């Protein structure tokens, strides 16, 4: 009997809130997030009979995707677009980054990266866990299709893909 869980409630797919410091409009319109997978590399220990896998030292994370509704003025889409432009090869030194900073703590790095949080709620919509993403930045904004023959008037959605330096799970306070 001691192996029984203390909480029988399942994780709800709709009980979350995503916020990213640099993209408040994307946070507001967020409709779908995909929690990234985590991989631990492996090293092979050579023995006379066969190679044996051993835990490696390198941890890697999958891409973090956020699907959001695009507002009529495209302000949330533009938040991301401007950030991606700043991170890209510069065409105007005053508007875009010329080189990567040597450290993530420099003022230039603070403009390149942001921190984000994925708040996981209980089934009663109370804060339960928070997944913190450190030094996150966008790498992809999906295309937007505008179609004059679409009579269903479905809202326009876009997805932004992020990479990040680290993610940690913490209990909400």
Order of alpha helices (4+ residues) and beta strands (2+ residues): beta-alpha-beta-beta-beta-beta-alpha-alpha-beta-beta-beta-beta
